[in-house]
Amino acid sequence: MTVTPQKTSIRPFACLAAGRQLIAGDNFFTVMLAGVAVPFLFILPLPGLAAGPAICGLWYIFFRLLRKEEVQLPDILMGFRWFGPSFVAALLVGLLWCALFVPPFTLLVWYLSSLDPVTADSMNPILVAVPLLYAAFFGATWVVSILFLFAFGLIVDRGMGPIEALRTSVQGAFLNLPGLIGLSFLNGIIVPIGWALCYVGIGFTLPLALGATAIAYVRIFGLSEAGPTKARRGPSALDQVLSEAHENEQGPA
């Protein structure tokens, strides 16, 4: 399914506020458990195999929330309906990550192993280069994560293949790069706070960050009429979500 991303105003704090409203209410406990369960049960034990479907499961839950539909914890497993495309997309992103990571660090290890340990002064430039290399690597990883931020959402919501989803995500991200950089930076502060709170806090901070990302998705790509559930819905459900997101983007008059 072809989707044309829109250039719009992505205000990070407005997205965060709308995301908080999205996860509030009767579904909050389910979303919180999903935020705890997905990293612990899928991504950490099986990072290469289950990461893509697990992320799709989270997107599936948030798309149901956007359509004002009830969610249940087993909905996480619905991400495995898109196992093939999500696995390929995760694999391609992982290969790109390795392409950014492996060559420079292999070169660094080779260079350090070739140095004469007696001449310690010769390592002074390396002591400066290593932190710079780490900073460059994490910066590149951050940019990649922003560009592919919506790929799994497009797989679930629009039924795209992995290549098309990655390409469309990059297009949408480039059109809205300043706002998405701010949103990514804000999420990068919020989510580690949950990890720091004995991991349990991730059940609060990860859904909040994902809710903000889902609002940004709707602003850029809209939401498909039928969606992954193929459910019938009243015409006001999506309109209400978009209206709330638009009001948060505009802020108080």
FENQUI-V767168 format. One record per residue. RES is the residue in three letters. SS is DSSP state (H for helix, E for strand, C for the rest). PSI is psi in degrees with one decimal (999 if undefined). Layout:
res = [RES/RES]
ss = [SS/SS]
psi = [PSI/PSI]
//
This chain:
res = [MET/THR/VAL/THR/PRO/GLN/LYS/THR/SER/ILE/ARG/PRO/PHE/ALA/CYS/LEU/ALA/ALA/GLY/ARG/GLN/LEU/ILE/ALA/GLY/ASP/ASN/PHE/PHE/THR/VAL/MET/LEU/ALA/GLY/VAL/ALA/VAL/PRO/PHE/LEU/PHE/ILE/LEU/PRO/LEU/PRO/GLY/LEU/ALA/ALA/GLY/PRO/ALA/ILE/CYS/GLY/LEU/TRP/TYR/ILE/PHE/PHE/ARG/LEU/LEU/ARG/LYS/GLU/GLU/VAL/GLN/LEU/PRO/ASP/ILE/LEU/MET/GLY/PHE/ARG/TRP/PHE/GLY/PRO/SER/PHE/VAL/ALA/ALA/LEU/LEU/VAL/GLY/LEU/LEU/TRP/CYS/ALA/LEU/PHE/VAL/PRO/PRO/PHE/THR/LEU/LEU/VAL/TRP/TYR/LEU/SER/SER/LEU/ASP/PRO/VAL/THR/ALA/ASP/SER/MET/ASN/PRO/ILE/LEU/VAL/ALA/VAL/PRO/LEU/LEU/TYR/ALA/ALA/PHE/PHE/GLY/ALA/THR/TRP/VAL/VAL/SER/ILE/LEU/PHE/LEU/PHE/ALA/PHE/GLY/LEU/ILE/VAL/ASP/ARG/GLY/MET/GLY/PRO/ILE/GLU/ALA/LEU/ARG/THR/SER/VAL/GLN/GLY/ALA/PHE/LEU/ASN/LEU/PRO/GLY/LEU/ILE/GLY/LEU/SER/PHE/LEU/ASN/GLY/ILE/ILE/VAL/PRO/ILE/GLY/TRP/ALA/LEU/CYS/TYR/VAL/GLY/ILE/GLY/PHE/THR/LEU/PRO/LEU/ALA/LEU/GLY/ALA/THR/ALA/ILE/ALA/TYR/VAL/ARG/ILE/PHE/GLY/LEU/SER/GLU/ALA/GLY/PRO/THR/LYS/ALA/ARG/ARG/GLY/PRO/SER/ALA/LEU/ASP/GLN/VAL/LEU/SER/GLU/ALA/HIS/GLU/ASN/GLU/GLN/GLY/PRO/ALA]
ss = [C/C/C/C/C/C/C/C/C/C/C/H/H/H/H/H/H/H/H/H/H/H/H/C/C/C/C/H/H/H/H/H/H/H/H/H/H/H/H/H/H/H/H/C/C/C/C/C/C/C/H/H/H/H/H/H/H/H/H/H/H/H/H/H/H/H/C/C/C/C/C/C/H/H/H/H/H/H/H/H/H/H/H/H/H/H/H/H/H/H/H/H/H/H/H/H/H/H/H/H/H/H/H/H/H/H/H/H/H/H/H/H/H/H/C/C/C/C/C/H/H/H/H/H/H/H/H/H/H/H/H/H/H/H/H/H/H/H/H/H/H/H/H/H/H/H/H/C/C/C/H/H/H/H/H/H/H/H/C/C/C/H/H/H/H/H/H/H/H/H/H/H/H/H/H/C/H/H/H/H/H/H/H/H/H/H/H/H/H/H/H/H/H/H/H/H/C/C/C/C/C/H/H/H/H/H/H/H/H/H/H/H/H/H/H/H/H/H/H/H/H/C/C/C/C/C/C/C/C/C/C/C/C/C/C/H/H/H/H/H/H/H/H/H/H/H/H/H/H/H/C/C/C]
psi = [124.5/132.4/134.4/109.9/148.8/144.9/119.2/-179.1/113.6/103.6/114.1/-46.1/-31.7/-40.6/-39.4/-41.7/-42.6/-36.1/-37.2/-41.1/-33.5/-40.1/-6.2/160.3/-153.2/-25.4/-0.2/-43.2/-39.2/-44.1/-38.9/-44.9/-37.1/-39.8/-33.2/-40.1/-39.2/-51.8/-38.4/-38.9/-25.2/-56.9/-44.6/-47.5/-37.0/65.5/-36.6/-27.7/-42.4/-3.0/-47.9/-53.5/-34.8/-42.3/-39.0/-36.5/-39.9/-42.1/-40.4/-44.4/-44.0/-30.1/-35.0/-40.0/-40.4/-28.6/12.6/34.3/152.5/142.9/152.0/156.4/-40.1/-12.2/-20.8/-39.0/-15.1/-19.2/-22.8/-8.6/-25.4/35.6/-47.2/-60.8/-35.5/-36.4/-43.8/-42.2/-44.9/-37.2/-43.3/-41.4/-39.9/-39.1/-39.1/-41.0/-43.9/-37.1/-31.6/-29.4/-48.4/-51.2/-49.8/-37.1/-31.1/-42.7/-39.1/-45.7/-41.6/-42.4/-42.3/-37.7/-21.1/-7.8/150.1/116.9/-19.4/-35.9/80.5/-28.3/-28.6/-12.8/-7.0/-44.2/-33.8/-37.8/-26.4/-36.8/-34.9/-50.5/-36.2/-37.4/-43.3/-44.0/-42.2/-39.9/-48.4/-32.4/-43.2/-40.5/-39.5/-44.6/-43.2/-42.3/-34.6/-44.7/-35.8/19.8/-35.3/6.6/-46.7/-31.2/-39.0/-33.3/-42.1/-49.8/-36.2/-3.0/28.8/155.9/168.6/-43.4/-45.9/-39.8/-43.5/-43.3/-44.3/-37.8/-42.9/-42.1/-47.4/-36.9/-42.1/-37.6/-25.6/34.0/-45.8/-47.1/-37.3/-32.3/-44.0/-42.3/-42.0/-40.3/-42.5/-45.2/-34.9/-19.1/-41.0/-48.5/-45.8/-25.5/-39.7/-40.0/-38.5/-28.0/55.8/32.6/-30.5/-33.6/-16.8/-24.6/-20.5/-44.0/-37.9/-47.1/-35.0/-44.7/-41.6/-35.5/-42.2/-39.4/-37.6/-38.3/-42.1/-38.8/-47.3/-39.0/-35.1/-43.3/-11.7/-166.2/134.5/153.0/-47.9/-43.6/-177.1/-21.4/-12.9/33.2/147.4/143.1/159.1/152.9/-15.9/-13.2/-54.8/-37.6/-37.8/-41.9/-46.8/-36.6/-42.8/-42.4/-39.5/-40.7/-39.5/-34.6/-39.4/-32.2/178.6/145.9/999]
//
